[in-house]
Amino acid sequence: MHKMSNRLKIELKLVSLTAMQGPGNPHAMILKEVGGDRRLPIIIGPTEAQSILTYVSQTPILRPVTHDLTVGILQIFDVEVTEVLIYQVKGGVFYTFINMRREGEVKHVDSRPSDAIAIALRCRAPIYVYEDILENERIRSKDEINSDKPSKRALELRLERAVKDEDYELAAVLRDQLNQT
């Protein structure tokens, strides 16, 4: 099991879901940082995309889909979904926890991001990603792709983290880099 970390978490919101060309009918789910401009793309399958689109668009359905069923079971057993956390990326694959609480006890359940987000939306639970994952995996502008310099926002977040970790040497270097932007 993944040990919960003290890394900086950034809240995300779903901004778009688009069908793509390719085998398996993949969809691009775009999440955007709350209070910022960085966007995180995650490729998901058509079934999960349909479930998310149906919920977000409030399209009436005759029978509950798997995510509705899951949320119904959680409600019956008085389990609160407290958050979804994208905690790791390996080889382009995102790993996510659904964090839940029941009678004060907290549990973390491993999930695909698409399923976790479909459930989080239905439960109105926040979606988070660790800052370093967002910075490394985010959509880059053409100017950033052509430049080796990190963004001002990335430097600010790294500086905040260095100060919190009392790594003052790194903080001084990052402060100097920020002053040059």
N, C-alpha and C positions, 0 to 999 in steps of 0.2 A: 504494500500500500504506500502511496505517495505521502510523505510527511508534509503537512501544511507549512507554508513558508511565510517569512516576514517580508517577502518581496512586495514592491509597490503594485497594487491592483488598480486597473483602470476600468471604469464602467463603460459598457458598450450598449448601443441600441441597434436594432435591425433597421437598415435603411432601404435595402432592395434585395430582390431575389429574381434572378434572370436565368432562363433556359439557355443552355450552350449547345453547340454542335459537338457531337462525339459519341462514341459507343457508350451505351447505358443511359443516354439522355441526362447528362450531369447538369446541375444548376449551380450558379455562382451566388452564394449568400454573402452580402456585404454588410458588415457591422461597422458602425462609426463610433468613435470615442465621444462620450458625453462631455460637452464643454470644450471640444477640440475638433481638429480637422482630419486626424488620421483615420484611415479606413482599413479594415482587415477583411480580406477575401477568404472564404472557405468554400470549397467545392463539396456539394452534397448530392445525394441521390434524388431521383424524381419522386419517390414515395414520401420522403421526409419533406421535400419542397412543397408537394401538394398539400400535406398536412399543415404546414406553416402558412401557406397562401390561403387555404380555406379558413383557418382561424383568423388571420389578420384581416382578411376581406369580409369577415363575418358572413360567409356564404353558408346558408342552411344546408345541413347534411341529414340524411335519413337515419343513419346509424353512427354511433361513435367510432372514431378511428382509434388506433392503438394509443396515441398520446392522450386522447380524451379518457380512455379506459384507465390508463395509468394514473392520471390526475384524480379520477373518481375513486380509485382504490386508495390513493394517498389520503384523500379527504375522509373516507370512511374510517381509516385508522388514525385520524387526527395527526397526520404528518404534514409539517409545513416545509415547503421548499423555500429555503432562505436565500439561495443564490446558485448561480451556475458559474463555474470558474474554469477557463481554458488555462491549464497549468503547464502544458508541455507541447513541443513540436519535435517530432523525429522523422526525418526523411520526408518532410512535407505533410505528415499526418498529425492532426491536432488531437490532443488528449484533454478530456474534460471531466470534471466532477460535477455532480448534482449534489449540493450540500443541503441536508435536511435536518429538521429538529422535531423531536417528539418527546414531550414531558421533560424538557430540558436537556435531553441527550442528543448530541450532534453526531450525524453519520455522513460519510462521503461515499457516494456511489459513482464508480467509473462509468462513463457514457460517451457515445459518439457526440460531437458537438451538435449535429443536426437534431438528434433526439432530445438532448439536454435543452437546447434553445426552444424547441417546440413545446416542451413541458414548462420551461420558465415563462414563456409568453402567456400560456394558459393560467399559470399561477401568479402572474404579475411579479415575478421574482427578478431581481437584477442579474445582469450578465456581466461578468468580469473577465479580464485577461491580465496576465502579468505584463507590466510595462515593457520589459525587455523583449517579450514575445511580440507585442504590438509593434514595437520599433523595428524589429528584425523582419517581420512578416508582412508589414503594411504595404499598401499600394503606394508606389513612389511616383512623383511627378517626373516629367522628362528632364527638368533641370537637375533634380536630385540624382537621377540615374547617371547624368553626365558629370556629376561632382562627387568627390570623395568625402566632402565635409558632412558631418552629422547636422541635423536640423537644430534650430535654436531650441525648440520644444524638447528635443531629445537631450540636449546639453543641460537644460534647466532641470529635467527630471533626474538625470544622472547626478547633478550637483546636489539636489535635494536628498537623494539617497546617500551620497557620500557624507554629507553633514550628519544625517540621521545615524549612519554607521560609524561616525566619528573618525572617518578617513580624511583628515584635514589636508594631507598632501595632495590626494586626488581632487579634493574640493577646490584647492587653490589653482590647480591646473585647469579644471573645468571652468572656474570663474574667469580665468584669463582667456580661455577660448570663447566664452560668452561675450566678454568685452570686445573681442575682435569681430563679432558678427554684427 
